[in-house]
Amino acid sequence: MSGYDLDSEFVKTLDAEIMALITEGVDARDEERFADLARREFTFQYHNNPVYRKFCAERGITSHHVKDWTEIPPLPVRYFKEQVVSSIPLERAVLHQQSSGTTDPHRRSRIYRDERCTELVFAANRAATKAYLFPDVDRMPILLFVPSPEIAPFMGMAIGLTVMKDSFGTEESCYLIGPEGLDSRTLYRALFLAEEHGRPVALVGATSGFIFFFNQLAQQNLRFRLPAGSRIADGGGYMGTFGECSREEYLAKCWEYLQVPPEYCVNTLGMTECGQNYLDNVLRAKAAGRPAPVRYKPNLPWARTIAVDPETGARVPRGERGWLCHYDLTNRAGVIAVLTDNVGYEVEDGFEIIGRAKGAPSELPAGHEQAMAAMAGALPGSCASTADQMLASHCQEVAERMLAAGAPRFIVDMVARKIRAGEKIHHPFPMRPRRPGDEAGEGKKD
């Protein structure tokens, strides 16, 4: 065993110190400590990751050259799509994830994490989720606009949201996307009960799923009034699968259809190649009673995000657009520094994403400023996740069947109450198609 093997004291100590930093929470700030851990993690990866070592060698960099975390060379995300980029023996992996294949479905990143690294990833995301999505509550019902890991075993969002559900959800929490698309029957029941009993709920999942849902509600001229404290967390970006929708329009729809205000709408940026997810700051500020801040994604004690010039790789001034580069200590099993194909900008203590650019960073053509300017109004990222694909492939068929389906007793009663309250309703709630056995119980058509 060498001094940098996975079971060496060097790596065990490194993992323990990263975990200690995560355990201290999102408010810990120690630049020297982060820099020291980053240098040591880079040393481990340089000795154990042949793809990354070759990339560094081509740029004349060894583990002895790096004195600060900003000197660690970021690996462009396209490398992950072309080959396995791993700093651990694959036989030690306990977690295997694949990217969604947005750019090319035939070129998906494959990410492997060992047991200790997986614990770091889960602990870090629990800490960030508690701070920025559930700062005011310990648990609440969570409605997940994703398939379960049993349906999508390699989908990072499904895996991560399962950890969220187990950590912060009540027993009513559930997955809402299955082989036939969105399970509107379960979703509407949960929202109706939240309205009826005044109990806040959290809706979490792919941006595309929410837009699909809002389109359903628009077709039916239906609105919910979710109790105060309800919240929505979307991620994965949006490619326009279900119609154009800017970020501002999306936030307006959250209020119009669910009465969830913008400060309770949290966008999340995550990618398979990185362990950490980054969440908006607005809900945490609201819970702390602070004035509404400019929306951005704060840096975390164990992660930094910078914006770099796509041609020179140099860090651009705060507020200027560049390619986002994540330095993430939870990436110990892969590569600490990942150069993404997302365009964004830095703020004082974090960053914001503008949109996903075309082509890999190293392949960006001349005239890239015009391409960046054209993305100024785009939603964060873009996603062809399993959830999005399942919705897109079934949306027309499922929508037509839902509209033609009968409504069970509790839906009819709810519609009657809404009419008495003065709401205009043209159609019953869209439901799953009637099936054999529905003649009894809830499935019976009135």
C-alpha positions in Angstrom: 0.0 0.0 0.0 1.4 3.4 -1.0 1.1 6.6 1.1 -1.9 7.8 -1.0 -4.0 4.6 -1.3 -7.6 4.8 -0.3 -6.9 2.9 3.0 -3.8 5.0 3.8 -3.7 7.2 6.9 -3.3 10.2 4.6 -6.7 9.6 3.0 -8.5 8.5 6.1 -7.3 11.6 7.9 -8.3 13.8 4.9 -11.8 12.3 4.9 -12.2 12.8 8.6 -11.2 16.4 8.4 -13.5 17.1 5.5 -16.3 15.5 7.5 -15.5 17.6 10.5 -15.7 20.8 8.4 -19.1 19.7 7.0 -20.4 18.9 10.5 -19.7 22.4 11.6 -22.4 23.7 9.3 -22.7 26.2 6.5 -21.6 29.3 8.4 -18.0 28.1 9.1 -15.6 30.2 7.1 -11.9 29.4 7.1 -10.0 30.0 3.9 -6.7 28.6 5.1 -8.5 25.4 6.2 -10.2 25.0 2.9 -7.0 25.7 1.0 -5.1 23.1 3.0 -7.8 20.4 2.5 -8.0 21.2 -1.2 -4.3 20.9 -1.7 -4.2 17.5 0.1 -7.2 16.2 -1.9 -5.5 17.3 -5.1 -2.4 15.4 -4.1 -4.4 12.2 -3.5 -6.2 12.6 -6.9 -2.9 13.4 -8.7 -1.4 10.1 -7.5 -4.6 7.9 -8.1 -6.4 9.3 -11.1 -4.5 8.6 -14.4 -6.9 10.7 -16.5 -6.5 13.7 -14.3 -2.7 13.2 -13.8 -2.2 13.2 -17.6 -4.3 16.3 -17.9 -2.2 18.1 -15.3 1.1 16.8 -16.8 0.1 18.3 -20.2 -0.1 21.6 -18.5 3.2 21.2 -16.6 1.5 20.8 -13.2 2.4 18.3 -10.5 1.2 18.0 -7.0 4.3 20.0 -5.9 3.3 23.0 -8.0 0.0 23.8 -6.3 0.3 26.2 -3.4 -3.3 27.5 -3.3 -6.7 26.0 -4.3 -7.0 28.5 -7.1 -4.0 26.9 -8.7 -5.6 23.4 -9.0 -6.4 22.8 -12.7 -10.1 22.2 -13.3 -11.0 19.3 -15.5 -13.5 20.2 -18.2 -16.7 18.3 -17.8 -16.4 16.8 -21.3 -13.6 14.5 -20.0 -16.2 12.7 -17.8 -18.3 12.0 -20.9 -15.4 10.4 -22.8 -14.0 8.1 -20.2 -14.1 7.0 -16.6 -12.5 9.7 -14.4 -12.0 8.1 -11.0 -9.6 8.4 -8.2 -10.6 5.1 -6.6 -10.5 1.5 -7.7 -13.9 0.8 -9.2 -14.4 -2.3 -7.2 -14.5 -0.1 -4.1 -17.4 1.9 -5.4 -20.7 1.7 -3.5 -22.5 4.4 -5.5 -22.7 4.6 -9.3 -24.4 7.6 -11.0 -24.8 8.5 -14.6 -25.4 12.0 -16.1 -28.6 12.7 -18.0 -27.0 13.0 -21.4 -28.4 16.4 -22.2 -25.7 17.3 -24.8 -25.4 13.8 -26.2 -27.5 10.8 -24.9 -24.7 8.5 -26.1 -22.1 10.3 -24.0 -23.0 10.1 -20.3 -20.7 10.8 -17.4 -20.2 7.8 -15.1 -19.4 8.7 -11.6 -18.2 6.2 -8.9 -17.9 6.9 -5.2 -16.5 4.7 -2.4 -18.2 4.4 1.0 -16.5 7.3 2.8 -16.8 9.6 -0.1 -20.5 8.8 -0.4 -20.9 9.7 3.3 -19.2 13.0 2.7 -21.6 13.8 -0.2 -24.7 12.9 1.7 -23.6 14.8 4.8 -22.7 17.9 2.8 -26.0 17.9 1.0 -28.0 17.3 4.2 -26.3 20.3 5.8 -27.0 22.6 2.8 -30.5 21.4 2.4 -31.3 22.0 6.1 -29.8 25.5 5.9 -31.3 26.7 2.7 -34.5 24.7 2.2 -35.7 23.7 5.7 -34.2 26.3 7.9 -37.4 26.8 9.9 -38.7 23.2 10.2 -37.3 19.7 11.0 -39.7 17.7 8.9 -42.6 18.2 6.6 -44.4 16.2 3.8 -42.2 16.2 0.7 -43.8 15.6 -2.7 -41.0 14.5 -5.1 -41.3 15.3 -8.8 -38.9 12.5 -9.6 -39.0 8.7 -10.0 -37.8 6.6 -7.2 -34.3 5.1 -7.3 -35.9 1.7 -8.0 -37.2 3.1 -11.3 -34.1 5.2 -12.1 -31.2 3.6 -10.2 -28.4 5.7 -11.7 -30.2 9.1 -11.6 -28.4 11.5 -9.3 -31.5 13.6 -8.6 -33.5 10.5 -7.5 -30.7 9.3 -5.3 -30.1 12.7 -3.7 -33.8 13.4 -3.1 -34.3 10.0 -1.5 -31.7 11.1 1.1 -33.6 14.4 1.5 -36.9 12.5 1.9 -35.4 10.3 4.6 -33.8 13.2 6.4 -36.5 15.8 6.3 -39.7 14.2 5.1 -42.7 12.9 7.1 -44.3 9.5 6.3 -46.6 11.2 3.8 -43.7 12.0 1.5 -43.8 10.2 -1.8 -42.4 10.0 -5.4 -44.7 11.4 -8.1 -43.2 10.2 -11.4 -43.6 6.6 -12.6 -43.4 4.7 -15.9 -46.7 6.5 -17.0 -45.5 10.0 -16.2 -46.7 12.3 -13.4 -49.0 10.6 -10.8 -51.5 13.4 -10.7 -53.9 11.4 -8.6 -51.5 11.2 -5.7 -50.3 14.8 -6.2 -53.8 16.4 -6.2 -54.8 14.4 -3.2 -51.8 15.6 -1.2 -52.3 19.2 -2.2 -56.0 19.0 -1.4 -55.2 17.6 2.1 -52.6 20.3 2.6 -55.2 23.0 1.8 -57.9 21.3 3.9 -55.8 20.8 7.0 -53.6 23.9 6.7 -50.4 21.8 6.8 -47.5 23.1 4.7 -45.8 20.9 2.1 -42.6 20.9 0.1 -42.7 20.2 -3.6 -39.2 19.2 -4.9 -38.0 18.0 -8.2 -37.1 18.7 -11.8 -38.1 22.1 -13.2 -39.7 20.5 -16.2 -42.0 18.5 -13.9 -43.3 21.7 -12.3 -43.9 23.4 -15.7 -45.7 20.3 -16.9 -47.9 20.4 -13.8 -48.6 24.2 -14.2 -49.7 23.5 -17.8 -52.2 20.9 -16.4 -53.6 23.4 -13.9 -53.9 26.0 -16.6 -55.8 23.6 -18.9 -58.3 23.0 -16.0 -58.4 26.6 -14.8 -57.5 25.3 -11.3 -55.6 26.9 -8.5 -54.4 25.7 -5.1 -53.9 27.9 -2.0 -51.2 26.0 -0.2 -50.7 26.9 3.5 -48.1 29.5 4.5 -44.7 27.9 4.9 -45.1 25.6 1.9 -42.1 25.6 -0.4 -40.9 24.6 -3.9 -37.4 23.5 -4.8 -36.7 22.9 -8.5 -33.5 21.8 -10.2 -32.1 20.4 -13.4 -32.9 23.4 -15.5 -35.3 23.5 -18.3 -35.0 23.1 -22.1 -38.5 24.2 -23.1 -39.9 20.7 -23.4 -43.4 21.9 -22.3 -43.3 25.4 -23.7 -41.3 28.5 -23.1 -40.9 29.6 -19.5 -38.4 32.1 -18.1 -37.3 32.1 -14.5 -39.5 35.1 -13.8 -42.5 33.4 -15.4 -41.8 30.3 -13.4 -41.8 32.1 -10.1 -45.0 33.9 -11.1 -46.6 30.5 -11.9 -45.6 29.2 -8.4 -47.6 32.0 -6.9 -50.5 31.9 -9.3 -51.2 28.2 -9.2 -50.0 27.2 -5.7 -49.7 30.6 -3.9 -46.1 29.9 -2.9 -44.3 33.3 -2.9 -40.9 33.7 -4.6 -38.9 33.7 -1.3 -40.2 30.2 -0.7 -39.1 29.0 -4.2 -35.5 27.7 -4.1 -33.6 26.8 -7.2 -31.0 24.1 -6.9 -27.9 23.6 -9.1 -26.4 20.2 -9.2 -24.5 18.0 -11.6 -23.5 14.3 -11.6 -19.8 15.1 -11.8 -19.9 17.1 -8.6 -21.0 15.9 -5.2 -22.5 19.2 -3.9 -25.8 20.8 -4.8 -26.0 24.6 -4.5 -29.3 26.2 -3.3 -30.7 29.7 -3.5 -30.3 32.0 -0.4 -33.8 33.5 -0.3 -35.6 31.1 2.0 -32.9 31.1 4.6 -32.9 34.9 4.7 -36.7 34.9 5.0 -36.6 32.4 7.9 -34.0 34.6 9.7 -36.1 37.7 9.3 -33.6 39.5 7.0 -34.7 41.7 4.1 -35.2 39.9 0.8 -31.7 39.5 -0.7 -30.6 39.4 -4.3 -31.1 35.8 -5.3 -27.8 33.8 -5.6 -26.3 30.5 -4.5 -23.9 30.9 -1.6 -20.5 29.2 -1.4 -20.2 26.6 1.3 -17.3 26.0 3.7 -16.3 22.9 1.8 -16.9 24.2 -1.8 -16.0 27.3 -3.9 -17.4 28.3 -7.3 -15.6 30.8 -9.5 -16.2 32.1 -13.1 -13.4 31.8 -15.6 -12.7 33.1 -19.1 -13.4 30.2 -21.5 -10.3 30.9 -23.6 -7.6 31.8 -21.0 -8.9 30.0 -18.0 -8.3 33.1 -15.9 -10.8 34.1 -13.2 -13.0 36.9 -14.4 -13.9 39.9 -12.1 -16.9 39.6 -9.9 -20.2 40.2 -11.8 -18.8 39.4 -15.2 -19.9 36.3 -17.1 -17.7 33.3 -17.4 -17.7 29.5 -17.3 -18.6 28.2 -13.8 -15.9 26.1 -12.1 -16.6 24.2 -9.0 -14.0 23.3 -6.3 -15.7 20.7 -4.2 -14.1 18.7 -1.4 -16.9 16.1 -1.5 -15.5 15.1 -4.9 -12.7 13.2 -3.3 -13.4 10.0 -5.3 -13.3 12.0 -8.6 -11.7 15.4 -9.3 -11.9 18.3 -6.9 -12.1 21.0 -9.6 -14.6 20.6 -12.4 -15.0 23.2 -15.3 -18.6 23.1 -16.3 -20.4 24.1 -19.4 -22.6 26.5 -17.4 -22.3 30.2 -17.8 -22.7 32.4 -14.7 -21.0 35.1 -12.6 -19.6 35.5 -9.1 -21.1 37.6 -6.3 -19.5 38.5 -3.0 -20.1 35.2 -1.3 -21.4 32.9 -4.0 -22.5 32.8 -7.6 -25.4 32.7 -9.9 -26.0 30.7 -13.1 -27.3 32.2 -16.3 -27.6 29.2 -18.5 -25.9 26.3 -20.2 -23.6 27.2 -23.1 -23.3 25.3 -26.4 -20.2 23.1 -26.8 -17.6 22.1 -24.4 -15.4 24.9 -22.8 -12.3 24.0 -24.7 -14.3 23.9 -28.0 -15.9 27.4 -27.7 -15.5 29.2 -31.0 -14.5 32.8 -31.5 -17.2 35.4 -30.8 -18.2 33.7 -27.6 -19.4 36.9 -26.0 -22.4 37.0 -28.4 -23.2 33.4 -27.4 -23.1 34.3 -23.8 -25.3 37.4 -24.3 -27.9 35.3 -26.1 -28.2 33.2 -22.9 -28.9 36.1 -20.6 -32.5 35.3 -20.2 -32.2 31.5 -20.0 -33.2 29.4 -17.0 -30.4 27.9 -15.0 -28.9 25.0 -16.8 -30.7 22.6 -19.0 -31.9 19.1 -18.3 -32.8 16.0 -20.1 -33.1 14.0 -16.9 -34.9 10.7 -16.6 -37.8 12.6 -15.1 -37.9 15.0 -18.0 -37.7 12.2 -20.5 -40.4 10.2 -18.8 -42.7 13.2 -18.8 -41.9 14.2 -22.4 -42.4 10.7 -23.8 -45.8 10.3 -22.2 -47.1 13.9 -21.8 -49.6 14.0 -24.6 -51.0 10.6 -24.1 -51.1 10.9 -20.4 -52.7 14.4 -20.5 -55.4 13.2 -22.9 -56.2 10.2 -20.7 -56.2 12.3 -17.6 -58.7 14.8 -19.1 -61.0 12.0 -20.2 -60.9 10.2 -16.9 -63.6 10.4 -14.2 -63.1 12.0 -10.8 -63.6 10.1 -7.6 -65.8 11.2 -4.7 -63.2 13.3 -2.8 -62.3 15.3 -5.9 -65.9 16.0 -6.6 -66.4 17.2 -3.1 -63.3 19.4 -3.3 -64.5 21.0 -6.6 -67.8 21.7 -5.0 -66.2 23.5 -2.1 -64.0 25.5 -4.5 -67.1 26.5 -6.4 -68.8 27.6 -3.2 -65.7 29.6 -2.4 -66.1 31.5 -5.7 -63.4 29.8 -7.8 -64.3 29.2 -11.5 -63.8 25.6 -12.5 -64.5 24.2 -16.0 -63.4 20.6 -15.6 -62.7 18.1 -12.8 -59.2 17.4 -11.8 -57.2 15.4 -14.4 -56.8 11.9 -13.0 -55.4 8.5 -14.1 -57.6 6.5 -16.5 -60.1 4.2 -14.9 -59.1 0.6 -14.7 -60.7 -2.7 -13.8 -61.5 -2.6 -10.1 -62.2 1.1 -9.9 -65.9 0.5 -9.6 -65.4 0.2 -5.8 -63.8 2.6 -3.4 -62.1 5.8 -4.4 -61.8 4.9 -8.1 -65.6 4.9 -8.5 -66.8 7.5 -11.0 -69.7 9.6 -9.7 
